[in-house]
Amino acid sequence: MPTITLLAVEPDERSWRSIEAELAGDPRIRAAYRVVDSEQALLCLGSLRPTVAIVDLTVPSPSTLDLLQRLAGSQPPVGIVGIAETLDDGQVGFALGAGAAACLPRSAPARQAVSTVLEVAAGGLPIHREIGIRPQLLTRLIGDFQRRLRAPGAAHAPCPLTARERTVLDLVAGGHANKEIGFSLSISERTVKNHMTNILSKLSARDRAHAVRVGIENAWICQKPWASSGVPVPEDARVRDNVVSLAAQKPAPWQQAVAGLKAAA
């Protein structure tokens, strides 16, 4: 891994000292700088040329939004680690929209912050783990992506997945675990895992949530309600009975999220 230049927009000196202590002596860190607000960060951004930036997103100001745009639009892009007071759907969604590769609560220990910085510097997207455990946020993002895909003039790359791999990814997007997918497709859990390994490799995806996002962005998969179950069912008609049977056993996270959104409407 190339050496890392870290820029921290951190108003809390105590928090910064804890992070600085964790960074001390790590050969992967070339330099680490701290500024107290986004305005200072904007002034020194060109001279410091950070690899990763830690940005306080608790109360984003206009200068914070300007900084996030500059970081995301730089070449190469700067990896953004957002810090929020608490990680709720709104904060995680805002961080994702701002281009953050990761989002941590302010209570996160310094060791976790440093490990996240290293993961982001290596090209990781830890924020996908936060999205994957938030079914309502994931449902909202899927809806946003699908609306964009239905916009006139939208064009998409050819799908590198086989028909079966697309079916598996469709079920993953529906919130089903490997064991449930194996049941619905009448295949073993090991076979499902092999399909997922191939899917992640072909899509250059870091995890399941990232693969789903890539599939939806390119219209390679699309959640479709079938019958009255509200379960997303793939195009393969042969698995429909099993999927609906599975849905009758217990509601999937996707179903729970949709039900919550309908109840709030």
Residue pairs with C-beta under 8 A, 6 or more apart in sequence:
1 28
1 118
1 121
1 122
2 51
3 27
3 28
3 29
3 30
4 28
4 29
4 30
4 51
4 52
4 117
4 118
4 121
5 30
5 31
5 32
5 33
5 48
5 49
5 50
5 51
5 52
6 23
6 29
6 31
6 32
6 33
6 50
6 51
6 52
6 53
6 54
6 117
7 32
7 33
7 34
7 35
7 41
7 44
7 45
7 48
7 50
7 52
7 53
7 54
7 78
8 16
8 19
8 32
8 33
8 34
8 35
8 53
8 54
9 35
9 36
9 37
9 38
9 40
9 41
9 53
9 54
9 55
9 56
9 64
9 67
10 16
10 19
10 34
10 35
10 36
10 54
10 56
10 83
11 36
11 37
11 56
15 106
15 110
16 34
18 109
18 110
19 32
19 54
19 110
19 113
19 114
20 32
20 34
21 110
22 110
22 111
22 113
22 114
23 29
23 32
23 114
26 114
28 118
28 121
31 48
33 44
33 48
33 50
35 41
35 44
37 61
37 63
38 55
38 61
38 63
38 64
38 66
38 67
39 63
41 53
41 55
41 67
42 63
42 66
42 67
42 70
45 67
45 70
45 71
45 74
50 71
50 78
51 78
51 79
51 121
52 78
52 79
52 80
52 81
52 117
52 120
52 121
53 67
53 71
53 78
53 79
53 80
53 81
54 81
54 83
54 113
54 117
55 64
55 67
55 68
55 71
55 80
55 81
55 82
55 83
55 100
56 64
56 83
57 64
57 82
57 83
57 84
57 91
57 94
57 95
57 98
57 100
57 103
58 83
58 84
58 85
58 106
60 68
60 94
60 98
65 98
68 80
68 98
68 99
68 100
71 77
71 78
71 80
71 99
72 78
72 80
72 98
72 99
77 99
79 101
79 102
79 117
79 120
79 121
80 95
80 98
80 99
80 100
80 101
80 102
80 120
81 100
81 101
81 102
81 103
81 104
81 113
81 116
81 117
81 120
82 91
82 95
82 98
82 100
82 102
82 103
82 104
83 103
83 104
83 105
83 106
83 108
84 91
84 92
84 95
84 103
84 104
84 105
84 106
85 91
85 105
85 106
86 105
86 106
87 103
87 104
87 105
87 130
89 134
89 136
89 137
91 103
92 103
92 127
92 130
92 131
92 134
92 137
93 137
93 140
93 141
95 103
95 127
96 103
96 127
96 131
96 141
100 127
101 120
101 124
101 125
101 126
101 127
102 116
102 119
102 120
102 124
102 125
102 126
102 127
103 126
103 127
103 130
104 112
104 113
104 116
108 116
116 126
119 126
120 126
124 206
125 206
125 210
128 206
128 207
128 209
128 210
128 213
129 207
129 209
131 137
131 138
131 141
131 209
132 138
132 207
132 208
132 209
135 175
135 253
135 254
135 256
135 257
136 257
136 260
136 261
138 209
138 212
138 254
138 257
139 254
139 257
139 258
139 261
140 261
141 213
142 173
142 212
142 216
142 223
145 213
145 216
145 217
146 216
146 222
146 223
148 154
149 156
149 216
149 217
149 219
154 219
156 218
156 219
156 220
157 218
159 166
159 218
159 220
160 202
160 203
161 169
161 199
161 202
161 203
161 215
161 220
163 235
163 236
164 185
164 195
164 236
165 195
165 198
165 199
165 202
166 215
166 220
166 221
166 234
166 235
167 185
167 234
167 235
167 236
167 239
168 181
168 185
168 192
168 195
168 196
168 199
169 199
169 211
169 212
169 215
169 220
169 221
170 215
170 221
170 222
170 223
170 232
170 233
170 234
170 235
171 180
171 181
171 184
171 185
171 232
171 234
171 243
172 181
172 196
172 208
172 211
172 212
173 212
173 215
173 216
173 221
173 223
173 232
173 254
174 223
174 231
174 232
174 233
174 252
174 254
175 252
175 253
175 254
175 255
175 257
176 184
176 246
176 252
178 189
178 192
178 193
178 196
179 189
179 192
180 246
180 252
181 192
182 188
182 189
182 191
182 192
183 242
183 246
184 239
184 242
184 243
184 246
185 192
185 239
185 242
186 239
186 242
196 208
196 211
199 205
199 211
200 206
200 207
200 208
200 211
203 210
203 211
203 214
203 215
204 214
205 211
205 214
212 221
214 220
215 221
216 222
221 234
223 232
223 254
224 232
224 233
224 234
225 231
225 232
225 233
226 233
226 240
226 243
226 244
227 244
229 243
229 244
229 247
229 248
229 255
230 247
230 255
230 258
230 259
231 243
231 244
231 246
231 247
231 252
231 254
231 255
232 254
233 239
233 240
233 243
233 244
234 243
247 255
251 259
